[in-house]
Amino acid sequence: MKIGALIGLVFGLLWWWVGVDAVTGSAATILQILGIFIFAATGIWIVRRQATPPRQKPRWNYYMAAVIAEVIAIMFSQTWLTARDLGHLLLPTVGLIVGLHFTGLWHAFARRRFLILAVVMTAINLLALLLPLTPAERLLLSGFGSSASLLITVLLP
């Protein structure tokens, strides 16, 4: 599961950049440096920790279905939102879709961490979509919230 944790960490860093993108001035630079430090240290910790054995044989059909549905939903959402001039809702929508796709990973790998991640990431991005926020505030909540949920999840045993 080290590879899965490292993949989650990379996506966590990408969501961190979404949050940083909503920040201006020297705070953005500080957050970029902080993000690199946090994610590099976590990556080193993941590589050094002992791998946990799988609880069951992975069910790859659930995994593939979750990823295919995720990609199709993101492509559809991007087209639909762009056509209606709602591009400011795209990243929280992507976060919502990504959060939902973790239910498929939960079924595929029988790991509670994926269910926790699905609930938290979906809730954060749903809030980012439904609350009366500015576009920058949406990016802050969606980016840093998704990043934090991924980071915490890769740290779980």
Helices and strands as residue ranges (DSSP letters): H 2-21, H 26-48, H 60-83, G 87-89, H 90-109, H 112-130, H 135-155
